[in-house]
Amino acid sequence: MRRVTNSKLVVPIVILILLVIVILALVIGWRETPQVAHSGSGQSDPGHVTGTSTPGPAPLSVWVRPATTDPVEYAIAFGTTIWTYDTAVHTYAQWQNAVSSFADSLEAPDSAPIARSMLPYASQWEELKAHGARASLRDVTATTTPKLEALARDPRAPKGWHALLLRGTQDNVVDGATTRTERHLTVSVICRPQCTFWSATNELPQ
């Protein structure tokens, strides 16, 4: 009688153990899946126009994050993205997504909010949209300065860190009238070897 009772108890215990193993496997798999998906190079497809995941009109073709090891090329592409827009063609969310993609990397996981802070506020965007505003960029350059070179040589600087002074001429159209604005930005990137956004400020290096 004791053997029969023991054999009846074994089956539920085995089933319970198997259920625990399955549940643990599912939980571990759920937790590890995002890490595996994010463990790649962190670079966007160079031929893909960013921001297409957001519903709405197609984003601008110049909003392409380059797959490059050249910090100058990367900085210029970032500047072109934040200073080029057309309120009749794309949405504000698409613009934000395009800018965020430049900072989508394991090298600088907290830099996307800084990249987006280079854009106008949402309220400013709505005002621009009400006036049919658009802007394009030309004569853009990315150069270094003695101050930025000294920062790059600092032993505390991250490996592959570069800082550049970005300048360009922005042609703005508001209510059909065109104005010209000289833009500048100090931007830093990390290239190990592929480049990604690190930080930026509208202040000129002293």
Secondary structure as the mmCIF struct_conf table of DSSP 4:
data_model
#
loop_
_struct_conf.conf_type_id
_struct_conf.id
_struct_conf.beg_label_comp_id
_struct_conf.beg_label_asym_id
_struct_conf.beg_label_seq_id
_struct_conf.end_label_comp_id
_struct_conf.end_label_asym_id
_struct_conf.end_label_seq_id
HELX_RH_AL_P HELX_RH_AL_P1 ARG A 2 ALA A 37
TURN_TY1_P TURN_TY1_P1 HIS A 38 HIS A 38
BEND BEND1 GLY A 40 GLY A 40
HELX_LH_PP_P HELX_LH_PP_P1 GLN A 43 ASP A 45
TURN_TY1_P TURN_TY1_P2 PRO A 46 GLY A 47
BEND BEND2 HIS A 48 HIS A 48
HELX_LH_PP_P HELX_LH_PP_P2 VAL A 49 VAL A 49
TURN_TY1_P TURN_TY1_P3 THR A 50 SER A 53
BEND BEND3 THR A 54 PRO A 57
HELX_LH_PP_P HELX_LH_PP_P3 ALA A 58 LEU A 60
TURN_TY1_P TURN_TY1_P4 SER A 61 VAL A 62
BEND BEND4 THR A 69 THR A 69
HELX_RH_AL_P HELX_RH_AL_P2 PRO A 71 ILE A 82
TURN_TY1_P TURN_TY1_P5 TRP A 83 TRP A 83
STRN STRN1 TYR A 85 ASP A 86
TURN_TY1_P TURN_TY1_P6 THR A 87 VAL A 89
BEND BEND5 HIS A 90 HIS A 90
HELX_RH_AL_P HELX_RH_AL_P3 TYR A 92 SER A 101
TURN_TY1_P TURN_TY1_P7 PHE A 102 ALA A 103
BEND BEND6 SER A 105 SER A 105
TURN_TY1_P TURN_TY1_P8 LEU A 106 GLU A 107
BEND BEND7 ALA A 108 ALA A 108
TURN_TY1_P TURN_TY1_P9 PRO A 109 ASP A 110
HELX_RH_AL_P HELX_RH_AL_P4 ALA A 112 ARG A 116
TURN_TY1_P TURN_TY1_P10 SER A 117 MET A 118
BEND BEND8 LEU A 119 LEU A 119
HELX_LH_PP_P HELX_LH_PP_P4 PRO A 120 TYR A 121
HELX_RH_AL_P HELX_RH_AL_P5 ALA A 122 ALA A 130
TURN_TY1_P TURN_TY1_P11 HIS A 131 GLY A 132
STRN STRN2 ARG A 134 THR A 143
HELX_RH_AL_P HELX_RH_AL_P6 PRO A 146 ARG A 153
BEND BEND9 ASP A 154 ASP A 154
TURN_TY1_P TURN_TY1_P12 PRO A 155 ARG A 156
BEND BEND10 ALA A 157 ALA A 157
HELX_LH_PP_P HELX_LH_PP_P5 PRO A 158 PRO A 158
TURN_TY1_P TURN_TY1_P13 LYS A 159 GLY A 160
STRN STRN3 TRP A 161 VAL A 174
TURN_TY1_P TURN_TY1_P14 ASP A 175 GLY A 176
STRN STRN4 ALA A 177 CYS A 191
BEND BEND11 ARG A 192 GLN A 194
STRN STRN5 CYS A 195 THR A 201
BEND BEND12 ASN A 202 GLU A 203
HELX_LH_PP_P HELX_LH_PP_P6 LEU A 204 PRO A 205
#
